[in-house]
């Protein structure tokens, strides 16, 4: 397969836990992989989060067609340590670039995306009162890289508005008795200390449809993108209360290979 | 209270004036941070060397007059970085029309420029500032 490498190093970002191109938790406006307007790129990733009472694994792949459309798949496995059981979810995503370029356009780059989520293990979601076992998230993401903006270092930011009824990303089903606003805001920002190394933070607002005090998510990350073949991300997650278990914090590791 | 605020305001104004002056002194231009005339010459030479060895973009330059390209690029970079030059060459649009340069090849040339700056020991933060000044020209270079 022909590997697209027409973007500048590190500008596509990495892979987020639902499979889309982005940071760790937030989908970004950039399409995954190094394909430019005349190229195709394929990437594969695996991520793992080790929380106090849970472990999340997510592996998947993206296909970038001419830096216009991104298709993604992800398989998530969420392990509940105390119950010695796990919940699996499959996600198919598509994202299209509506306007701009991360580096060169005057206004921020803008993309529209969709994630279709299908829960495989539905018993816990049903027991907690979730209305559905599959759902669709829609999101609009804007992002920009400002060259030399902070004491000469490049500054990145992304803001995403997501329409969703997923509980804990869908792991606990979709919708519920306490459902209200479905529009959630997410944001990321990072500084590139070199071409290869970015340090940043992310924030992801979440609904509380089940009345379980579902918390917003945040993380601090370091992403290392040494070349156009691989990227490695390490982060510290703070996911708050999940299914009644408080203070879910822990390390996150992710790797993406670009083919 | 009013007097204090007045004093704070005038101090802030003075600070801005000082900063304003500081950014305009010739010592602090991006041109000087790139090493002045010698530095910019060396970056351009380095870039020409990179292009000469490059399979992906060399064909765009195969028929170019290298000494003319060197002279005009040096002059252009000098003018863009607040150096003591005026760029008198053709417009970017005139130069690149008909070349059909792709986004990929444009970014590859940016990579070669970064390599040339690395070889010249230009710090990362100064490299970013030069690239930032070149960004607006992309629209009059690619796909025309």
Interface residues (C-beta under 8 A of the other chain):
Chain A: X4 X5 X6 X7 X8 X9 X36 X37 X38 X39 X67 X103 X104 X147 X148 X151 X152 X153 X154 X193 X194 X195
Chain B: X102 X103 X104 X105 X107 X108 X110 X111 X114 X123 X124 X125 X126 X128 X129 X131 X132 X135 X138 X139
